[in-house]
Amino acid sequence: MRAFGWSLVACALGASCSSTQPTHPDAGLLPRDVGVLVAESVDPGKAGFLEEIDPSTHTWVQHAGTAFDERPRLRRLTDPRDQTSRFFLLGENHGDLTEITRQGSIVAGHALVSGTEVVSGAGIDPADIAISADGSLFVTRRRRPSVLVLAPNGSFSRLIDLSAFAAPDSAGVPTMSAIAIVDHTAFVALARLSASGAADLPAQIVAFDVAGPSVAPHVVVDLPLAVPSAPFVVVDDGAGGTRLWVLCDGTPDLDPKGVAYGLVAVDVEGRAATAKVAITDDLRPSGRVPLALALDPDGGALLTGRAAIAGPDGIRLTSLFRFDLATGAVGATWFERASAELGDVAIAGERVLVADRLGVGLRVLDKVDGGYLGIVALESPPNGFLVLRP
Protein backbone atom coordinates (compact mmCIF):
# COMPACT_ATOMS: atom_id res chain seq x y z
CA MET A 1 0.00 0.00 0.00
CA ARG A 2 1.30 3.47 -0.78
CA ALA A 3 0.17 6.86 0.38
CA PHE A 4 -1.45 9.35 -1.98
CA GLY A 5 -1.64 13.10 -1.85
CA TRP A 6 -5.12 14.40 -2.50
CA SER A 7 -7.28 17.44 -2.12
CA LEU A 8 -10.99 18.03 -1.81
CA VAL A 9 -12.82 20.35 -4.18
CA ALA A 10 -16.23 19.74 -2.76
CA CYS A 11 -19.81 20.98 -2.57
CA ALA A 12 -19.51 23.71 -5.20
CA LEU A 13 -16.83 24.63 -7.69
CA GLY A 14 -13.73 25.80 -5.85
CA ALA A 15 -15.37 25.66 -2.42
CA SER A 16 -14.51 23.55 0.60
CA CYS A 17 -16.83 20.82 1.77
CA SER A 18 -19.17 21.76 4.62
CA SER A 19 -22.34 20.59 6.27
CA THR A 20 -24.36 22.81 3.90
CA GLN A 21 -23.71 21.00 0.64
CA PRO A 22 -25.76 22.31 -2.30
CA THR A 23 -28.17 20.30 -4.38
CA HIS A 24 -26.96 19.61 -7.91
CA PRO A 25 -28.75 22.07 -10.22
CA ASP A 26 -29.87 19.24 -12.56
CA ALA A 27 -30.82 16.77 -9.81
CA GLY A 28 -34.50 17.20 -10.67
CA LEU A 29 -33.89 14.98 -13.70
CA LEU A 30 -33.06 12.05 -11.41
CA PRO A 31 -35.65 9.93 -9.58
CA ARG A 32 -36.02 10.84 -5.92
CA ASP A 33 -34.05 7.84 -4.59
CA VAL A 34 -31.35 7.76 -7.28
CA GLY A 35 -27.87 9.29 -7.16
CA VAL A 36 -24.70 8.82 -9.19
CA LEU A 37 -20.95 8.47 -8.71
CA VAL A 38 -19.07 9.66 -11.79
CA ALA A 39 -15.38 9.21 -12.69
CA GLU A 40 -14.31 11.87 -15.16
CA SER A 41 -11.53 12.22 -17.70
CA VAL A 42 -9.16 15.18 -17.57
CA ASP A 43 -6.13 16.31 -19.57
CA PRO A 44 -2.84 14.46 -18.84
CA GLY A 45 -1.00 15.94 -15.90
CA LYS A 46 -4.13 17.37 -14.28
CA ALA A 47 -5.70 16.04 -11.08
CA GLY A 48 -8.34 13.39 -11.65
CA PHE A 49 -11.94 14.24 -10.88
CA LEU A 50 -14.95 12.55 -9.24
CA GLU A 51 -18.48 13.81 -8.68
CA GLU A 52 -21.15 12.31 -6.44
CA ILE A 53 -24.85 13.15 -6.20
CA ASP A 54 -26.33 11.64 -3.04
CA PRO A 55 -29.35 9.40 -3.70
CA SER A 56 -31.23 10.50 -0.59
CA THR A 57 -30.65 14.27 -0.64
CA HIS A 58 -29.27 14.96 -4.16
CA THR A 59 -26.53 17.01 -2.52
CA TRP A 60 -23.47 17.40 -4.69
CA VAL A 61 -19.83 16.71 -3.84
CA GLN A 62 -16.77 16.98 -6.08
CA HIS A 63 -13.33 15.49 -5.42
CA ALA A 64 -10.08 16.23 -7.23
CA GLY A 65 -6.57 15.03 -6.50
CA THR A 66 -3.32 13.59 -7.75
CA ALA A 67 -4.43 10.17 -6.51
CA PHE A 68 -7.13 10.04 -9.15
CA ASP A 69 -6.02 8.89 -12.59
CA GLU A 70 -6.72 11.11 -15.59
CA ARG A 71 -8.71 8.27 -17.19
CA PRO A 72 -10.13 6.14 -14.37
CA ARG A 73 -12.22 3.00 -14.76
CA LEU A 74 -14.87 2.85 -12.03
CA ARG A 75 -15.96 -0.47 -10.54
CA ARG A 76 -18.34 -1.55 -7.76
CA LEU A 77 -17.93 -4.98 -6.13
CA THR A 78 -19.91 -6.81 -3.46
CA ASP A 79 -17.58 -8.16 -0.77
CA PRO A 80 -18.65 -11.80 -0.14
CA ARG A 81 -17.51 -11.59 3.48
CA ASP A 82 -20.20 -9.11 4.58
CA GLN A 83 -22.15 -8.25 1.38
CA THR A 84 -21.09 -4.61 1.51
CA SER A 85 -20.43 -2.60 -1.65
CA ARG A 86 -16.86 -1.52 -2.33
CA PHE A 87 -15.81 1.04 -4.94
CA PHE A 88 -12.57 1.09 -6.94
CA LEU A 89 -10.80 3.21 -9.54
CA LEU A 90 -8.51 1.44 -12.01
CA GLY A 91 -5.94 3.93 -13.30
CA GLU A 92 -5.39 3.60 -17.03
CA ASN A 93 -2.49 6.09 -17.06
CA HIS A 94 -0.99 5.60 -13.59
CA GLY A 95 -1.43 1.82 -13.60
CA ASP A 96 -2.69 1.69 -10.02
CA LEU A 97 -5.77 0.79 -7.99
CA THR A 98 -7.55 3.20 -5.65
CA GLU A 99 -10.32 2.14 -3.31
CA ILE A 100 -12.80 4.92 -2.51
CA THR A 101 -15.95 5.39 -0.48
CA ARG A 102 -19.31 5.82 -2.16
CA GLN A 103 -18.88 9.56 -1.68
CA GLY A 104 -15.50 9.53 -3.47
CA SER A 105 -13.12 9.83 -0.51
CA ILE A 106 -9.98 7.69 -0.68
CA VAL A 107 -9.74 4.52 1.42
CA ALA A 108 -6.45 3.09 0.12
CA GLY A 109 -4.19 2.98 -2.93
CA HIS A 110 -2.24 0.06 -4.37
CA ALA A 111 0.46 -0.32 -7.01
CA LEU A 112 -0.41 -3.08 -9.49
CA VAL A 113 3.05 -4.59 -9.96
CA SER A 114 4.95 -7.28 -8.13
CA GLY A 115 8.38 -6.70 -6.64
CA THR A 116 10.08 -8.32 -9.64
CA GLU A 117 8.24 -6.44 -12.43
CA VAL A 118 10.00 -3.45 -13.99
CA VAL A 119 7.02 -1.61 -15.42
CA SER A 120 4.79 1.28 -14.45
CA GLY A 121 1.89 3.47 -15.53
CA ALA A 122 0.50 2.85 -19.00
CA GLY A 123 2.66 -0.29 -19.29
CA ILE A 124 0.21 -1.97 -16.89
CA ASP A 125 -3.20 -0.68 -18.05
CA PRO A 126 -5.48 -2.38 -15.48
CA ALA A 127 -8.76 -3.47 -17.05
CA ASP A 128 -10.98 -5.07 -14.42
CA ILE A 129 -11.17 -6.36 -10.85
CA ALA A 130 -12.95 -9.15 -8.94
CA ILE A 131 -13.07 -10.15 -5.28
CA SER A 132 -12.93 -13.70 -3.92
CA ALA A 133 -14.64 -15.22 -0.89
CA ASP A 134 -11.69 -14.42 1.41
CA GLY A 135 -11.50 -10.77 0.30
CA SER A 136 -8.54 -11.12 -2.09
CA LEU A 137 -8.58 -8.83 -5.12
CA PHE A 138 -7.85 -10.17 -8.62
CA VAL A 139 -6.85 -7.51 -11.17
CA THR A 140 -6.53 -8.06 -14.92
CA ARG A 141 -3.83 -6.02 -16.70
CA ARG A 142 -4.07 -5.48 -20.46
CA ARG A 143 -0.33 -4.98 -21.05
CA ARG A 144 1.01 -7.65 -18.69
CA PRO A 145 1.10 -11.47 -19.02
CA SER A 146 -0.43 -12.17 -15.61
CA VAL A 147 -3.37 -11.45 -13.31
CA LEU A 148 -2.19 -9.70 -10.15
CA VAL A 149 -3.64 -10.82 -6.80
CA LEU A 150 -3.76 -8.63 -3.69
CA ALA A 151 -4.30 -10.17 -0.26
CA PRO A 152 -7.28 -8.99 1.81
CA ASN A 153 -5.01 -6.48 3.59
CA GLY A 154 -3.96 -4.98 0.24
CA SER A 155 -0.46 -6.43 0.13
CA PHE A 156 0.88 -8.21 -2.94
CA SER A 157 -0.01 -11.90 -2.92
CA ARG A 158 0.90 -13.55 -6.24
CA LEU A 159 0.76 -13.47 -10.03
CA ILE A 160 -1.29 -15.88 -12.14
CA ASP A 161 0.50 -16.39 -15.44
CA LEU A 162 -1.68 -16.42 -18.56
CA SER A 163 1.11 -16.00 -21.11
CA ALA A 164 0.55 -19.51 -22.51
CA PHE A 165 -2.64 -18.24 -24.16
CA ALA A 166 -1.05 -15.22 -25.87
CA ALA A 167 -0.41 -14.77 -29.58
CA PRO A 168 3.09 -16.02 -30.57
CA ASP A 169 4.47 -12.54 -31.36
CA SER A 170 2.90 -10.68 -28.42
CA ALA A 171 5.72 -11.16 -25.85
CA GLY A 172 3.42 -13.35 -23.77
CA VAL A 173 0.73 -10.68 -23.31
CA PRO A 174 -2.74 -12.23 -23.87
CA THR A 175 -4.59 -8.86 -23.80
CA MET A 176 -6.84 -9.67 -20.87
CA SER A 177 -9.94 -7.65 -20.05
CA ALA A 178 -13.00 -8.72 -18.02
CA ILE A 179 -12.83 -10.97 -14.95
CA ALA A 180 -15.59 -12.55 -12.85
CA ILE A 181 -15.45 -15.03 -9.97
CA VAL A 182 -18.22 -17.62 -9.90
CA ASP A 183 -18.11 -19.78 -6.78
CA HIS A 184 -14.35 -20.39 -6.46
CA THR A 185 -13.45 -20.14 -10.13
CA ALA A 186 -12.22 -17.01 -11.91
CA PHE A 187 -13.16 -16.48 -15.56
CA VAL A 188 -11.00 -14.09 -17.59
CA ALA A 189 -11.63 -12.80 -21.12
CA LEU A 190 -8.60 -12.70 -23.44
CA ALA A 191 -8.43 -10.89 -26.79
CA ARG A 192 -5.11 -12.59 -27.75
CA LEU A 193 -4.05 -9.76 -30.06
CA SER A 194 -0.86 -9.87 -32.08
CA ALA A 195 1.93 -7.34 -31.66
CA SER A 196 0.32 -5.26 -34.42
CA GLY A 197 -3.07 -5.34 -32.68
CA ALA A 198 -4.65 -7.81 -35.11
CA ALA A 199 -7.21 -10.35 -33.91
CA ASP A 200 -5.79 -13.32 -35.82
CA LEU A 201 -6.53 -15.86 -33.04
CA PRO A 202 -9.95 -16.51 -31.53
CA ALA A 203 -10.67 -14.67 -28.30
CA GLN A 204 -11.05 -16.96 -25.31
CA ILE A 205 -12.35 -17.27 -21.77
CA VAL A 206 -9.86 -18.97 -19.46
CA ALA A 207 -10.51 -20.15 -15.92
CA PHE A 208 -8.49 -20.89 -12.80
CA ASP A 209 -9.11 -21.74 -9.15
CA VAL A 210 -8.90 -18.60 -7.00
CA ALA A 211 -7.99 -20.58 -3.88
CA GLY A 212 -4.67 -21.81 -5.24
CA PRO A 213 -2.93 -23.82 -7.95
CA SER A 214 -5.17 -26.90 -7.68
CA VAL A 215 -6.75 -26.00 -11.03
CA ALA A 216 -4.25 -24.45 -13.44
CA PRO A 217 -5.46 -21.80 -15.91
CA HIS A 218 -7.18 -23.50 -18.82
CA VAL A 219 -9.40 -22.56 -21.75
CA VAL A 220 -13.10 -23.06 -21.10
CA VAL A 221 -14.48 -21.63 -24.35
CA ASP A 222 -13.46 -19.86 -27.56
CA LEU A 223 -15.51 -16.72 -28.17
CA PRO A 224 -17.29 -16.41 -31.53
CA LEU A 225 -16.53 -12.66 -31.75
CA ALA A 226 -13.32 -10.67 -31.39
CA VAL A 227 -11.74 -8.44 -28.71
CA PRO A 228 -13.85 -8.82 -25.54
CA SER A 229 -14.01 -5.73 -23.36
CA ALA A 230 -14.54 -5.18 -19.63
CA PRO A 231 -16.49 -5.56 -17.48
CA PHE A 232 -18.70 -8.63 -17.78
CA VAL A 233 -22.38 -8.10 -17.03
CA VAL A 234 -23.04 -11.01 -14.66
CA VAL A 235 -26.53 -12.49 -14.27
CA ASP A 236 -27.55 -15.31 -11.89
CA ASP A 237 -30.34 -17.31 -13.49
CA GLY A 238 -31.70 -18.38 -10.08
CA ALA A 239 -31.25 -22.08 -10.86
CA GLY A 240 -27.55 -22.44 -10.10
CA GLY A 241 -26.32 -21.15 -13.44
CA THR A 242 -24.56 -17.90 -14.31
CA ARG A 243 -24.55 -15.95 -17.56
CA LEU A 244 -21.70 -13.60 -18.44
CA TRP A 245 -22.62 -10.99 -21.06
CA VAL A 246 -19.51 -10.02 -23.02
CA LEU A 247 -19.24 -6.98 -25.28
CA CYS A 248 -16.83 -7.64 -28.16
CA ASP A 249 -15.68 -4.56 -30.03
CA GLY A 250 -13.60 -6.25 -32.72
CA THR A 251 -10.86 -4.22 -34.39
CA PRO A 252 -12.84 -1.79 -36.54
CA ASP A 253 -9.95 0.66 -36.78
CA LEU A 254 -7.91 -2.03 -38.56
CA ASP A 255 -10.66 -3.76 -40.51
CA PRO A 256 -14.16 -2.26 -40.07
CA LYS A 257 -15.89 -4.79 -42.30
CA GLY A 258 -14.02 -8.01 -41.68
CA VAL A 259 -13.80 -8.44 -37.89
CA ALA A 260 -16.85 -9.65 -36.00
CA TYR A 261 -18.10 -7.45 -33.19
CA GLY A 262 -21.27 -7.61 -31.11
CA LEU A 263 -22.56 -9.21 -27.90
CA VAL A 264 -21.82 -12.73 -26.64
CA ALA A 265 -23.65 -14.70 -23.96
CA VAL A 266 -21.39 -17.07 -21.99
CA ASP A 267 -23.22 -19.62 -19.82
CA VAL A 268 -21.17 -20.96 -16.92
CA GLU A 269 -21.80 -24.29 -15.22
CA GLY A 270 -19.17 -25.24 -12.66
CA ARG A 271 -15.79 -24.85 -14.37
CA ALA A 272 -17.25 -25.26 -17.88
CA ALA A 273 -18.83 -22.69 -20.18
CA THR A 274 -20.55 -22.35 -23.53
CA ALA A 275 -20.76 -19.23 -25.67
CA LYS A 276 -23.18 -18.01 -28.30
CA VAL A 277 -23.60 -14.81 -30.26
CA ALA A 278 -26.48 -12.84 -28.78
CA ILE A 279 -26.41 -9.90 -31.15
CA THR A 280 -24.25 -9.05 -34.14
CA ASP A 281 -25.95 -9.25 -37.55
CA ASP A 282 -28.25 -6.31 -36.91
CA LEU A 283 -25.30 -4.23 -35.70
CA ARG A 284 -23.12 -4.69 -38.74
CA PRO A 285 -25.19 -2.94 -41.45
CA SER A 286 -25.27 0.19 -39.29
CA GLY A 287 -21.66 -0.34 -38.23
CA ARG A 288 -22.37 0.02 -34.51
CA VAL A 289 -19.61 -1.35 -32.31
CA PRO A 290 -21.07 -2.04 -28.82
CA LEU A 291 -19.74 0.12 -25.99
CA ALA A 292 -21.91 -0.53 -22.91
CA LEU A 293 -24.85 -2.70 -21.88
CA ALA A 294 -27.70 -2.24 -19.40
CA LEU A 295 -30.18 -5.02 -18.66
CA ASP A 296 -33.77 -3.97 -18.06
CA PRO A 297 -35.38 -5.69 -15.03
CA ASP A 298 -38.63 -5.61 -16.98
CA GLY A 299 -37.05 -7.45 -19.92
CA GLY A 300 -34.95 -6.45 -22.87
CA ALA A 301 -31.78 -4.41 -22.73
CA LEU A 302 -30.13 -1.20 -23.87
CA LEU A 303 -26.83 -0.81 -25.69
CA THR A 304 -24.68 2.11 -26.65
CA GLY A 305 -22.74 1.70 -29.88
CA ARG A 306 -20.21 3.63 -31.94
CA ALA A 307 -20.05 3.74 -35.73
CA ALA A 308 -17.20 1.58 -37.02
CA ILE A 309 -16.54 3.98 -39.88
CA ALA A 310 -16.45 7.76 -39.65
CA GLY A 311 -18.87 9.74 -41.78
CA PRO A 312 -17.85 12.30 -44.42
CA ASP A 313 -17.50 14.90 -41.67
CA GLY A 314 -15.02 12.67 -39.82
CA ILE A 315 -17.45 12.02 -36.94
CA ARG A 316 -18.27 8.54 -35.70
CA LEU A 317 -21.86 8.69 -34.50
CA THR A 318 -22.73 6.98 -31.22
CA SER A 319 -26.25 5.84 -30.44
CA LEU A 320 -28.41 4.35 -27.70
CA PHE A 321 -30.77 1.59 -28.82
CA ARG A 322 -32.90 -1.24 -27.46
CA PHE A 323 -32.61 -4.90 -28.30
CA ASP A 324 -34.44 -8.10 -27.42
CA LEU A 325 -32.51 -10.48 -25.15
CA ALA A 326 -34.36 -13.54 -26.39
CA THR A 327 -34.08 -12.98 -30.14
CA GLY A 328 -31.11 -10.60 -30.40
CA ALA A 329 -33.14 -8.32 -32.63
CA VAL A 330 -32.26 -4.64 -32.53
CA GLY A 331 -35.17 -2.33 -31.75
CA ALA A 332 -35.65 1.40 -31.85
CA THR A 333 -32.74 3.84 -31.68
CA TRP A 334 -33.49 6.15 -28.76
CA PHE A 335 -30.72 8.69 -29.01
CA GLU A 336 -28.19 9.59 -31.69
CA ARG A 337 -26.51 12.92 -32.29
CA ALA A 338 -23.35 14.08 -34.00
CA SER A 339 -22.72 16.26 -30.93
CA ALA A 340 -22.70 13.25 -28.58
CA GLU A 341 -20.12 10.62 -27.63
CA LEU A 342 -22.03 8.07 -25.59
CA GLY A 343 -20.54 5.52 -23.20
CA ASP A 344 -21.83 3.88 -20.00
CA VAL A 345 -25.58 3.32 -19.74
CA ALA A 346 -27.73 2.41 -16.72
CA ILE A 347 -31.41 1.98 -15.94
CA ALA A 348 -32.58 3.74 -12.75
CA GLY A 349 -36.26 3.24 -12.06
CA GLU A 350 -38.20 4.92 -14.85
CA ARG A 351 -35.16 6.75 -16.14
CA VAL A 352 -32.26 5.77 -18.40
CA LEU A 353 -28.90 7.45 -17.78
CA VAL A 354 -26.18 7.47 -20.42
CA ALA A 355 -22.76 9.10 -20.21
CA ASP A 356 -21.93 11.61 -22.94
CA ARG A 357 -18.32 12.76 -23.20
CA LEU A 358 -18.94 15.46 -25.80
CA GLY A 359 -22.01 16.67 -23.94
CA VAL A 360 -19.98 16.64 -20.66
CA GLY A 361 -22.80 15.10 -18.66
CA LEU A 362 -25.28 12.29 -18.17
CA ARG A 363 -28.14 12.23 -20.67
CA VAL A 364 -31.49 11.34 -19.07
CA LEU A 365 -34.26 9.56 -21.02
CA ASP A 366 -37.65 8.11 -20.18
CA LYS A 367 -37.42 4.32 -19.90
CA VAL A 368 -40.84 3.71 -21.40
CA ASP A 369 -40.49 5.45 -24.74
CA GLY A 370 -36.91 6.79 -24.84
CA GLY A 371 -38.08 10.39 -24.71
CA TYR A 372 -35.20 12.77 -24.06
CA LEU A 373 -35.57 14.66 -20.76
CA GLY A 374 -32.33 16.59 -20.40
CA ILE A 375 -28.72 16.35 -19.22
CA VAL A 376 -27.09 16.31 -15.77
CA ALA A 377 -24.11 18.60 -16.38
CA LEU A 378 -20.68 17.60 -15.08
CA GLU A 379 -17.36 19.35 -14.59
CA SER A 380 -15.42 17.11 -17.02
CA PRO A 381 -16.23 14.42 -19.62
CA PRO A 382 -17.53 11.25 -17.89
CA ASN A 383 -15.33 8.19 -18.21
CA GLY A 384 -17.84 6.01 -16.38
CA PHE A 385 -20.52 6.18 -13.71
CA LEU A 386 -22.46 4.09 -11.20
CA VAL A 387 -26.06 4.49 -10.05
CA LEU A 388 -26.39 4.90 -6.28
CA ARG A 389 -29.32 3.95 -4.06
CA PRO A 390 -29.96 4.95 -0.41
N, C-alpha and C positions, 0 to 999 in steps of 0.2 A: 504494500500500500504506500502511496506517496502523497504528500500534501499538495494542495492546490491553492493558489491565490485566487480570490474571487471578490466581486463587489456586487452590491445590490442596487438595482435601479428600479425601484418598486413603486407601485400604487399609481403614479402618473409619470409622464415623461420627465426625467431628470430629478424627480423628487425622492425623498427617503421614505421607506415604508413606515406606516404608523397604524394606529388602531382605527383611523378614519379612512379606510381605503375606498376609492371611488368605484362606482359601478361602471363597467365598460359601456361606452356610448352606444354600441350596437347590440348589447345583450338582449334587447327586446326581441331579436330574431331567434333566440334560442328558447326551447321549452323551459318551463319554470325550474325543473329539477335536472337540467343538463348544463354542464360546464365543459371546458376544454383545456388541455395542456398542449401547447404548441412549441415545437423546436424549429428554429428559424435559421435560414442561411444568411451569412454575412460575407463581406469581402475578405479575402485572405489577410491575416494579420490583425483583424479586428476581433474584439471580444465576441464570443458566441452569445446567443440571445434566446431566452425562453419567455413565454407569456402564459399565464394561467387565469382562467375565468372560473371562479368558484361555482359549483353546481347549486349550492343552497342559496347564496346571496348575490351571485353574479358580480361580486367585487373582483377587481382586476389587479393583478400583480405582475410585474416584469422583473426579470433577472438577467444580468449581463456579467460576464467575467471571463478571465483567461482560461478558466477550467473548462469552459464550454467550447467544443469544437466549432469551426466555422460551418461545417456541414454535418450536423449530428443526425444519427438515426435513433429514433425514439422507440423504446420497447417497454411493454408492461408484462410482467410475469406473475403468476400465482405461486407463492412459496408453498410446497406441499406440506411443510412442517406445521404451519399454522393457518394456511389458506389466506394469508394476507397478500395484498397486491404490492409489488415492488416495481420501481420505475428506473430505467437505465437509458443512458445516452452512449451510443457507439460512435466514436470519433473517426470519421473518414479520413481527415487530414492528420490529426495527432496520433491516431492509432492506439487510442486508449479507451477505457471503460469508466464511466462516471455513474454512480448510483445517486439518485436524487429522491426527494420526497415528492408527493403529489403536487405540492405547491411550487416545486422547482428548486428548493434549497438542496445543497450538496450534502450527501451522507458520507460518501467515500469515493476515492479514485484509484484506479488500478492500471498499471502498464500491462499490455497484452503481449509480452515477450518472455521467454524463459531466460535463465541466466546465461545460456550458451548461445543464444541467437544474437547476431550482430545485424540488427535491422530496427528501424523506427519509423514513426509517422505513416506516410502514404504507402510505405513498403509493407505494411501490415493489412490495412484496409479491412477492419472488422465488419462482418456482414450481419450476424445474427447471434442470438444468445438463448440458452435454455437452462433450466434449473432442475436438478435431480432431487430424489426423495430426501437425501441427507443435506441439501442446501448447497451442494457444489454447483458452480457455474461453468457451462460449456460454451465456448465462444468460437464461432467459425471465422476464418480469416481468409479473404479472397486471394491475397498475394503470398500466402505461406502454405507449406505442404501439410500442416497439421492443425487439428483442433486443440485449442489451449483450454486447460481445465484449472479453475481456481477453487481452492478449498473453501468450506463455509466461512472461514474467517478472512477470506480475501487473499490469502497467500497463494503463491504458485504451487500447483499440485503436480501436473504432468502434461505431456503432449501426447496426442493420439495421431499417429502418422497415417495419412491417407495418400501418400505419394504414389503408391502402387497403382492407383486408379487414374493417374494423370496422363495426359497426352505425351508421347515419347520426347517431343522437343520442348516441353514446357518447364524444364528444370524441376520436375517433381511437384509442380503446383497444380492441383486438380480443379481450381477455381470453384471453391465451395461457396454456398450461399445459405439457404435456409436450414435450420435445425429444429427438431422437435423430439421430445422424450415421451415415449408411450410406455407405460409401466416402467421397466428398467432398461429399455432399449432406446438408443438414440438413432434417429434417422436424419441423414444429412444429404442435401441436394448438391450434386457436382455438375458443373457445366463442361469440364474437361476440354477447355479451349487450348488450341495450339499457341505457340509463341507469337504468331501473327494475329491471334484473336479469332481464328476460324473455328467453327463448330464442326470439325471433320468426324469426330467420334460421337456416339450417342451419349446424351446426358444420362446420369444415373442417380439412383438413391442408394446410398450405402448405409449399413447399420453396424452398431457395435454395442456391447454391454457397458453401461455407465458405471457399474460397480467394480469393474476390473477387467483383466485380460482374458476372462474365461471364454468370451466370444470375441474373436478377432474381427476387425472391420471386414465386411464382405458385401458384395452387391446383392441387393434384394430385388431390384427391378431396373430395367432400362426405361427411360422416359421417351415417349413417342414424339415429343417436341424438344426444341433446343433452348439452351441457356436459361435454366430455372433461376428465379429471383427470390429474394427474401422479403418478408417472412412467409412461412406456411400459414394458411388459414385452417385451423384444426377444429374438426367437428366430431363429437362423440355421438354415435348413432343410437345410444341408449341400450344396445343389445350386446355390448362387449366389443364392438368394432369401432375403429377410428378412421375417419377420412381426412387426408391432407390435400387441400386445394393448393395447386402449384401454378403460379403465373410463369409462363415461359416467354421471354421477349425476343428470342431468336438473335440474329445478328443483322438487323435491317440496314445498318450503316454500310456493311460489307456487301450484302446481297439481299436487297429488299424483296425480291420476288422468289428466291429459291430456298430460303430457310424458314422452316415451319415455326410459327409462334402462335400462342393461344393459351388456353387453360386446360390443365390436366388434373384429373381426380385420381389420387393414390389411396387405395383401400388397404389398411394395415390389419393383419390378423397375426398376433404373436410377433415373431421375428420375420414374417413373410409379408409381401405386399404385391398388389397388382395395380397396373396403371392403365387409364384409358383417357382419350382425348374427350374433354367435356365441351369445348367450344374452340373452333378454329376456322372452319370453312366460311362462316358468315363474316368473320373478321377480315379475311384476306382481300375480298374485292374492294373494301373500303380502306384497306391498308392500316387498320388500327392495331397497334401493338399494345397488349394489355399492360397497365401500370399498377392498378390497385383494385381490390375486390372487397365488396361488403355484402354479406349474406343477410337477407331480409327474414326476420323471424316469422313473417306471415307468408313466406314462400318467395321463390325467385331470388334474384341477386342484382347488384349493380356493379358495373365495371367502369373504370376510366381507361381510355386508350389514346395513344398518340399515333398520328399518321406516320407510316413507314417512309414515305417519300414527301419531301417538301413541295409545296405548291409553287406556282410561277413567281410568287412574291417572296419565296424563300422561307415561308412560315410552315411549320408542321402543326396542323390543327390538332387539338386534343378535345376529347368529347366524353360525356357521361351518358351511359346507355344501360338499359335493362336487358336481362336475358333470362331464359327459362332454365332452371337447374336440371329439370328432368329431360328436356329435349335438346338443350344446348342452343336453341334458336335465339337469335338476337332480336330484341324488341325495339321499342321507340328510343330514339336519341333524345335525351332530356336537355342537354346543354352542350353547346359547341360555339365557340367564338374565336376569331383570330386574335383577339386581345386577351386570351386566357391560356394558361399553361397548367392544366389540372394534374393532380397527384392523388394523395390519399383520399379515401372516401369512407364515410361512416353513416350508419342509420341511427338516429337518436329520436325515439318516439315517432312522432308524425313529421319529423324533419329529416332531410338528407344534408349532410355537411360534406363539402369537397374542397380540398386545398387548391388554391390558385396562386402560383408563384408570380405570374405577371400582374394579376389583380391585387397582389400583396394582401391576401385575406382568405377567409373561409366563405365560399359561396354557400348559401342556404336555399334549399328547394323544398317544396311540399312533397311528402312521400307518396301521396295518393296519385297525383297527376304530373309531377315533375315541374309544377309551376315555380318560376324563379321569384324568390322573396327578397333577396338582398345579399349584402356581403358584410361579414364581421371583419372590420379592418384591423390589420396587424402592423407592427413596427417594421418588420422585414419579411422577405418572401418565406412562406412556410415550407420546411423540408419534411414535415410530418406532424401528425397530431393524434391525440387520444381523446375520446369522449369520457368525461368524468360524471359520476353519479354521487349523490350524497352518501 
